[in-house]
Amino acid sequence: MEISLKMLQKIGLPFKDWRPVKELGVGTYGSVFRIESKYGDVCALKVIPIPTSDADLYDALNGCGNDPVKARASFDYQLNMVRDREIAEAKQCGDCPNIYKIYEDAVVEDPGNAAQRYIMVRMELLNDLKTYLSRPGTSQKEVMKMMRDIASALVYMERKRILHRDIKTANIMVDGRGVYKLTDFGEARTMQMNGSHTSFRGTPYYMAPEVQRGKYDNRADIYSLGIVTYYFLNGRKYPFVGGSIRANDGYEMRMRGQRCPAIPGVDREVNRIVLRCVAYDMNERYSTAAELLSDINNVLKHMKGGEPVRRDEHPSNEPTPSPTPTPRTSGGGLSPAAIVSIVLGSVALLTLIIVLIIVSSSPGPDIPDRPDIDWRNIINWQNR
């Protein structure tokens, strides 16, 4: 269910002295607006409709004789899940400087339909990560600062035994001082006592292979952060993407266990960190976010500030279907199939030239005297 600015103005805000002024975006579970107070302060407002779709609301009303009170009750579990998990998990981490801040939240009933409710969350206003890191002159060091800040958030979350489970470019933002922050705890969960989870959660293009297999732990978040960092250092392209290989293909290659290639033109130590984060075998990755953060800080101390990130005219922002990817070697050169084709073609051409030379130098009864044909020209043409 999409909520417009006009709709929000009609519903009204539960927070005193605040008013909506601009729609900022629409996500999977709600819409985000810019709001201002009468004192000149600005914040972001996330509005999550419960139920989330018109179809769900229609079915609920039909199922209870169009009684809005009964229909509303059927969505109490969904409402409590959002408040007790997404909002509560984020509030637990509110004192971490690299996790977004929630100031207050409330549930508002639609004035025209008692069965429809909205969870409204007032939070700090942040800037889009892709826009920020796509500025001309963005350096590799700046991207590594982003990785450092989010690793710092993961250190904090590990202490509280919280898995984010959906780290991606859309869930990392930056404030006006250039501090990167992890947002959207809609998929976050407290780690189980055995340290592993089995539910399938996350966004596929950033998802660790073991999540697809059904058993994972905190190292899945480390993997996702590695993919985000790789994406920005690699000209906004996921691993393997380029030429005929699209985002879908690159994702499948990673899920099958193919090692991600080093990023061209990127500092060797930076590559080492990123490639360790995105290792297929989770036992080859950093075991904790604290170990990762320590390594990032050591590398940042010695990094020069001006080395730009790789830029590409065709970033893989949206995955698109593609044919089967062309086989490639790990070093980025010709594939074995291409080499075999070149060798066979060369042998065939050489064989033809030898036959022509023999025929031209050994006239016999089977070869008519053809003064109009110059065999040397044919041989020379084959050699071109």
C-alpha positions, 0 to 999 in steps of 0.5 A: 500500500503506497501512501502519498503526502496528501494521504499523510496530511489527511491522516495526520501525525501523532507527534506534536508540532511536526508536519510532513513536507515532502515524500522521500521514497517508498520501500517494501514495507512503507513510505518515508517522508521529510517532516519539520517541526515549528521550531525548524528541526527536521526528521524523517518519518517512516509510515508502515501500513498495517495491513500492508496491502489493500488486498489483505484489508479487503480479504480481512473485511470480507472474512468477518462480515465487514466488521472493521474491529474484527478485521483490525484484530486479525492484524494485531500479530503483524503490528506487534511483530513490527513494533516488537522486532524492527523498532525494538531492535533498532532502539536497543542499538540507539546509542551506537553512533553508526546505527540510525536513531529512532526518536519515537513511534506511535500507531495511528488509525485511519480516520476513514477505516478503523480496520486500517492502521499505520505505524509511524516512526520519527527518526533521524534524517539521513542521505542516500548512500549511492548518491553520496559515494557516486560523487566525482572524486570519491576515493577508495579510502572513503569507501573503506571509511564506510566499511569501517563505520558499518563494521563498527555497527556490527561490533556493537550488534554482536555484543547484543547478539543481534543479526541484521540479516539484510545489509545492502546499499539501500540500508546504509545511509550517511549523515550530514557529517559524513558518518555512515549508519546502518538502517532498517532492522526489519529482518533483524533477529537476536542470535540463538543460543547455538549461534546459528539460524535457519530461516531464509532472510535477506536480499539475494544479491548481498546474501551469503551462500550459507543463508541460501543453504539454511544455516548461518551466523554473524559471518553472514552480515560480514559477507553482505558488508563485503559485497556492498564494499566490493560494489562501490570499489568496482564501479558499482558492479557486483563480483563477476559482472561485466560483458555478457555476465549480468548481476543474476549470473554473478550471483549464481556464480558466487552461490556455486562457490566460484571465488570472487576476483580481485578488484582491478586498480584497487589497493592490494590490502583493500582487496585482501580485506574485501575478498576475505569478507566475501569468501564462499566458505564462512570459515575463511572469513573474519570470525567477528566484526571486531576482527574485521574492524581492527584490520580495516583501521590498520589499513586506513592508517596507511592509505593515501586519500586521493586514489579514486574508486573505479568508475563505470558507465553501466553500473549494475544497479538493477539485476537483469536476466541474461544468457549463460555467462561466458566462461572466464579464467580467474585472472580475467584472460581468455577462457580455455574454450577460446584458446582451443578454438584459436589453436584449431583454427590456426592448425586448419589454416596451416594445413590448407596452405601446405596442401596448396604449396604441394599441389602448385609444385607437383603438376600432374595429369590430374591438374589441368594446365591453368595459366589463368590461375596464379597459385602464389596469389592464393597462398598469399591470400591464405596467409593474410 
